[in-house]
């Protein structure tokens, strides 16, 4: 099985940070915020294994930069680049 390095885009990190901040500070739910963070960490680990089957982003500029995307809800969200481990 090939393994890949997942390089998370700054936009994806910013979105994740915003979600976690909202849950932790606005909703005052520390446990849910921790669960979202843990899910992100686990998702990154799974992507390292399954990256070869992902599609490139549909936006040309992101595709040119090598960004991958996954379908979440109704839209594709840029996640990051995925490169083979050396």
C-alpha positions as CSV (number, residue, x, y, z in Angstrom):
1,X,0.0,0.0,0.0
2,X,1.4,3.4,-1.0
3,X,1.5,6.1,1.7
4,X,1.2,9.8,0.9
5,X,2.1,13.0,2.8
6,X,-1.0,15.2,3.3
7,X,-0.2,18.9,3.1
8,X,-3.1,20.7,4.5
9,X,-4.0,24.0,2.9
10,X,-3.9,27.2,4.9
11,X,-7.6,27.8,4.1
12,X,-8.6,24.3,5.4
13,X,-6.7,24.9,8.6
14,X,-8.3,28.3,9.0
15,X,-11.8,26.8,8.5
16,X,-11.1,24.0,11.0
17,X,-9.8,26.5,13.5
18,X,-12.9,28.6,13.1
19,X,-15.2,25.7,13.6
20,X,-13.4,24.5,16.7
21,X,-13.3,28.1,18.2
22,X,-17.0,28.5,17.6
23,X,-17.8,25.1,19.2
24,X,-15.4,25.7,22.1
25,X,-16.0,29.4,23.0
26,X,-19.5,30.3,21.5
27,X,-21.2,27.0,22.2
28,X,-19.1,26.3,25.3
29,X,-18.8,22.7,24.4
30,X,-15.2,21.6,25.1
31,X,-15.9,17.9,24.5
32,X,-17.4,18.6,21.1
33,X,-14.5,20.8,20.1
34,X,-12.1,18.1,21.1
35,X,-14.1,15.5,19.1
36,X,-13.9,17.7,16.0
37,X,-10.1,18.1,16.4
38,X,-9.7,14.4,16.9
39,X,-11.8,13.6,13.8
40,X,-9.6,15.9,11.7
41,X,-6.4,14.2,12.9
42,X,-7.9,10.8,12.2
43,X,-9.1,12.0,8.7
44,X,-5.6,13.2,7.9
45,X,-4.2,9.8,8.8
46,X,-6.8,8.0,6.7
47,X,-6.1,10.3,3.7
48,X,-2.4,9.4,3.9
49,X,-3.5,5.8,3.1
50,X,-6.3,6.5,0.6
51,X,-4.9,9.6,-1.2
52,X,-4.3,7.8,-4.5
53,X,-8.0,7.4,-5.1
54,X,-9.0,11.1,-4.6
55,X,-9.9,13.5,-7.4
56,X,-8.2,16.8,-8.0
57,X,-10.1,20.0,-7.3
58,X,-12.4,21.2,-10.1
59,X,-11.1,24.8,-9.9
60,X,-8.2,25.1,-12.5
61,X,-5.9,27.2,-10.3
62,X,-6.2,24.7,-7.4
63,X,-5.8,21.7,-9.7
64,X,-2.6,23.3,-11.2
65,X,-1.2,23.6,-7.6
66,X,-2.0,19.9,-7.1
67,X,-4.7,20.4,-4.5
68,X,-7.1,17.5,-3.8
69,X,-10.7,17.8,-2.6
70,X,-13.4,15.7,-1.1
71,X,-17.1,16.1,-1.3
72,X,-18.5,17.5,2.0
73,X,-22.2,18.3,2.2
74,X,-22.9,19.7,-1.3
75,X,-19.6,21.3,-2.3
76,X,-16.0,20.4,-2.7
77,X,-13.7,22.0,-0.1
78,X,-10.0,22.4,-0.9
79,X,-8.1,20.2,1.5
80,X,-4.5,20.2,0.5
81,X,-1.8,18.6,-1.6
82,X,-1.0,15.0,-1.4
83,X,2.4,13.8,-2.3
84,X,4.0,10.3,-2.3
85,X,6.3,9.7,0.7
86,X,9.9,9.5,-0.3
